[in-house]
Amino acid sequence: MKEITAFALTITPIRVWTYIADLAAFALWHPTYRFRGVATPHAEVGLTFGMLKGELPLSTEARIVAYDRAQRFAWRIGLGGVFTLSEEYALEEAGPQTRVRHTVTIEGALSPLSYLVRRRLRRSMRTQDAALVRYLTREVRGSSFTINRHRRRARKAQPPRKAAND
């Protein structure tokens, strides 16, 4: 089974890829994924995610299967040929925007059962994509900090003065 969602951002592909490939930053935006380790080609990193609406935390090892700078980032988890879940973010420059294609693929002997959770998976992917868009938008806005030289300096807060006859 394969599910695909897509969205576009007004950010360069290299910036989007940099934020997605930063596994520690997933804790800042992703609803359930928590990675341990550093992303490098073919690396194995720890992954903890929540099942059943986040109430059942599962920990496993994820293998980075695509680490193409400014183009693709993907990882795979699974139990041999029984069950394999792959997740990929593919980036494509489209004028001033970057199109992001988010793909989740479930394969293996248990993959026919994945159709039972297809609707929930699609909803979860949309939630993840919306969280990523909010995070990237906030990060890009924060990095374009400019100094307003016309603003008054803030004064230090001072305790109220006591009257001379107190």
HELIX and SHEET records of a PDB file:
HELIX    1   1 PRO A   13  ALA A   21  1                                   9    
HELIX    2   2 LEU A   23  ALA A   25  5                                   3    
HELIX    3   3 PHE A   26  TRP A   29  1                                   4    
HELIX    4   4 SER A  111  VAL A  117  5                                   7    
HELIX    5   5 ARG A  118  SER A  143  1                                  26    
SHEET    1   A 7 LYS A   2  LEU A   9  0                                        
SHEET    2   A 7 GLN A  97  GLU A 107 -1                                        
SHEET    3   A 7 PHE A  83  ALA A  94 -1                                        
SHEET    4   A 7 ARG A  72  LEU A  79 -1                                        
SHEET    5   A 7 LEU A  56  ASP A  68 -1                                        
SHEET    6   A 7 GLU A  44  MET A  51 -1                                        
SHEET    7   A 7 ARG A  34  ARG A  36 -1                                        
END                                                                             
